[in-house]
């Protein structure tokens, strides 16, 4: 059991100051639904932590804004807020869906999208839609600023490339007007379930043909990614069950190509094919 | 027939959905659970577990832990005269047999200091070879876990059925089928982890422990045993229980013993509250069974031979396997009337967590195998499985595996009603013909019979006490405990019914071992059916005593008053002797049934009794007629009576992911007399969901003896969103053996659910899941992945 100091800044500047001052000894608290569990379990990756920085009162980090081209989500926006936001429901429905399937009402009321991403779990539910949206993280430290695609901060299970003094200040993505989206999650029960697998899909149809498509399978790669081979295969073609089955197979082939045959592959291969195929069907609004 | 209903009831208080006696306290938050108690000067207690499955402690050094300020005691097995508890578990040990074994206990000022002390204790182990599966334990030359059992077979848990001539039966058979089914470790998952507080009572210095348990007296024995003092010198008081389901027995007893040791060592109250992880590591699990059945059937659908081997994995210690296996033995051929049966049941030691009592006490495991096997047998001879069950199921005057004749058997009525209500046969055929490759529906059934109470396992005896107060209120007390099942309510209803006073006048304090005779464990669904017999008896006696008091107090001595009140000429009753036997007590009034308008309030009789020094209380004891079964053949009477049930489950299976969605469950139960229909429905709803978890998602994953899933993120119980639509049918029938004709419901409520789900999954997919539970991987691939 660690002795921890609790810090609660009211502004981003103060927060960044504290991150700078205690770099290497401080952990941001962005809802705590993972952090508190890990502290209770004496997680090795938190052994160095002496300060907990509660970001819940930093207004700059909360809320959802819509501009002509970009949607910006503050990292401290809760899953409940994301899943009920009219902006997200209209412009990125699959993200709202993913947020609505996180944990339980209590976890969704406390947990935030920033925390979901920065915790580094490949099973994070909002991760797949963010990667499909080509979302970017705006990252700041006291003296520097950078923007990185969401998928690039992942180093593997539980590890992200954030520096010891850095905070995510926003998650941004370009609007995808005219796309339809879908998110499907497979867990062992209907609530409080960690994704066994999931799939996020965004698709744009023009004249009955697929003009653009993004496919992000969740929990299948070491780090989250879209599957370009499967996407390319669909471009310019008319949606059909047969076509989407092929896309599902391309995704599972890619999974095996990247991670090899593992103990779970026997199960994951047919299941991710089903999820991808169904998500594509749903996005294309074809009855299965 | 389905529930008679209040209007047709011949009773005044029972047969009605009275509000729970403890309901108000629970919904307002006043009820005090084990963890709610805080005492001045209290310390926290903790344990250091080995974390190893088979090892010897070579050296243990506690000096660094003891040097931490605020750590007041660290004890190891060496500090105890007797580290082995009276029930053959170890309070502490230097011979580690499973990962939850405790090598040291700690008392400190805070939970944080407990953790620091745990880190500071230095232990050197020598790892020893272990055995974890039945196959490993039974292999030639396998490491031996207990010297007394050199082959790792627990010989005192071996039971058999030898009925008829099974070889002759097989010769008559047209079809012979053999199948194996396997069940998993399962956790009770009560919402409240174990919590105990031990203190010396300031009034008399008696070591007292408060905790939520199922057996207050059993638990008290641990206190006396741990301290090496007389039983009369220690005391146990029952806290409100946050769920138990069979799990708050031995392992809570061990915790109580440890807390008492620490309280004595430090001279201060000690509170021990297990974390969820600790609870998962320490508390008994449902026995995994390997079930092998072979049966012979004739073309016209009669089962003529039934053979079985039922082996249970008992883990590192004998936690009730030898008490549970008699039940598994009696029920080893299901709810069927078969002439030729030969089965063997025995437990095997492994270096896993120990298995113990868990709602059903072997029946959920057995039924998972048997009821699938019945479906498979019916299919093998091309017969509808409902018809097959009709032909073979127990009927009035039939004999189960024990050979004893059963009466008032309403199993077929219960089954036929449920089959019709759910449109089972039509759906079964429809679903079988599905061709959809994405998702399919399935429907499945299971039936059961269950011996009520302890039967031949051990004496089903209990004490009850009833004391009337001068204002007409009544305190009752029983040797059995409220564990959340509604025992207080049922007992209060029975006392009120028998004594003839309103239910609202009854109070029932929590069990205190100083106040009543040891009545054994509150388990085996025995509380209402058998345990309340002594309550009924005590209330009957007090009823007579109070009528007698009324007569002796001249309350029926004035014919003018009686005649006047009833509007009849006094001559009509003049000279009639009014005796206690003629009077009755009902709704809180004492009266002569022929002249009911003249009635004395029960409270007036009480008040007058008090001031004239009359008896106003009674203590009674009840033991049912002995059940005697031959050990070698299992023939004889195993239980006083049986409860019957039929469960039908409907599922939707995702054929491409293996996800089983339980859509609806219909459960029909024979309860004899429904003491409290609302509580019965509550038991059944809970039982359905518990059975659903067992059948679909729940599995304690054990790797080389270590429990891998230690919390509810990984041990998957159903949530509110997973629950199916539920239809409950309560059947009543005439059955004399239980109190007011009642039968068991706590365990019947859950036992057949997983089996019905497994049969439904087969209907949907055409593939049998013979290894419980029907998880994603098993349904999709036919096997678990690790």
Interface residues (C-beta under 8 A of the other chain):
Chain A: X1 X104 X186 X188 X189 X190 X191 X192 X193 X194 X196 X263 X264 X266 X267 X270 X271 X273 X274 X275 X288
Chain B: X111 X112 X115 X116 X438 X654 X656 X657 X658 X659 X697 X712 X713 X716 X718 X719 X720 X721 X722 X775 X776 X777 X780 X781 X785 X786
